[in-house]
Every structure is written in structure tokens, then in C-alpha cells.
Amino acid sequence: MFEKDLQIGYLLDFYGEVLPERRREIMDLYYNDDLSLSEIAETFGITRQAVRETVKKTETELYFYEEKLGLLRRFKEAEAHAQKALALCEGEGNIPDGLREEIKALCAVVTTPEGVS
């Protein structure tokens, strides 16, 4: 369950801005603030079932975006390649310092995407 929550969290980071504001807020409260369906329903003045349906519909939409655009997949691939390049640089003594620093900067960027908490 935690892995799925983390996956949805990442998908929200990548695709959240394309969601309608209300649905984005509900997902943020549910996944990032860990509020219950009932707490969110009370906040928005809707039923618990309406919140659950919104969460499920939005999850499906986020997975659809990822299937079509693949931003999260490509991000994870870039992160893995950057980490591997850094590890290779650390093992080599003859790598120019400028190249080593650029790879470290790349690792820092792909390890912490904008919006990921």
C-alpha cells in the first residue's frame, strides 16, 4: 500500500497541475496530508463516497497520463543513469573536476524534482 501511495504522490508531483483545482486539493489532502475520506468530505461539504470516487477517478487519470507521457518513468531512468555515472566518476581518478561537478549537479536535479516533498 505504501508503495502505491508513493507512486501516486510522484504522479501528483508530475501531473497534478493539469488536474482541476478541487480534485488536486482532494488528492493532496488524501495522499500528502494523510486525511481520511471523512475528514476531506467534511472539509468540502460532500459525502465520503464522493471523495472516494474522486480519489479513484483521479488515480486512474494520473496513471493514464503516465502511460501516455511517461514522465515519471523517464525521470526514474534519468535518476538511475545519473547515479551510475556519479558512481563511475567516484571510482576513477582521471575524470576532470568539471565533469565530476556537472554529474553531481545532474544527480542533485534528478534526485529532487520540483514539487517532490
N, C-alpha and C positions, 0 to 999 in steps of 0.2 A: 504494500500500500504506500509506504513512504517513497519508494522509487517512482511510483505513478504520480504522486503529489509533486515530487521534484521535477519530473518530466513536464507536467502541466505548468509548474512555476516557470520553467525555462521557456515553454511555448508562450506563456503570457508575456515574458520579457521581450520575445522576438515579435509577436503578432498582436499584443494587447492593444496597441494604438489603433488598429483597424476595427476593433470591436466598438459597438455603440457604448457610450459612456456608462449607462446604467449597468449593462452586462459586465463591463470591465470592472466596475466598482464591486459588484456582487462577487465576481471571481477573485478579486483582490482580497476582499474580506474573508472569503471561504478558504483560500489557499495560503495567502500570506499572513493574514491576521488570525487565522485558525478559529474563526467564529463558527458557531453551529448554524445549521439551517434555520432553526427557530430564532436565533438572535438576529440573523440577517433579515428574516421575514418581518420581525418586529421593527427593525430599522427602516425598512422600505414600505411598511404597511401593506404587505402582501402575505399570502399563505406560505407555509413551509413547503408545500408541494410546488408552488410556483417557483420558489427558489431552487428546489431540486431540479425541476425541469430546465430552468435557465442554466444551471451548472452543467447538466448533461448535454444540453444542446450546444453550449459554448465549448465544452470539451471536444465534441465531435467536430465543430467548426475549426478549432485550433489544430486538431490532427489533420483535417483536410488541407489547411494552409501549409502545414509541414510536408504533407505528401506531395503537394503541387510545387512548393517553392524550395523546400529542403534547407532552409536557413540554419536550423539547429543542427542538422546532420553535418552540413559543411563547416559550421563553427566548431563542432567537436573534432572533425577531421583536421582542421587547421590547428587546433589546440594540440592534438596529438603529434602532428608534424613539427610544430614549434618546439614542443618539449623534447622530442627526439633530436632535433637539430642542436638544441642547447646542450643536451647530454653529450652529443658527439663533440661539440666545441670544448666542453669542460675536460674531455679526455685527451684532447690534442693540445700540444704546447705551441704549435706553429700557426695558430689561427690569428689573423690580425685583430687587434683590440677593437677596431671599429666594427668589424663584422660580428665579433662576440657581443658587443654592446647592442647592435641592431637586433640580433637574435634574442637577447634578453628583453629588449623593448617589445618585440613581437610577442614573446611569451606573456609579458605583462598585459598586453592588449587582449589577447585571445583567452587569457585565464579569467579576466574580469570584464565581461561585456557590459556595456552601458545598461543600467537598469537592473542588473542581477544583484540581488542582495546577498 
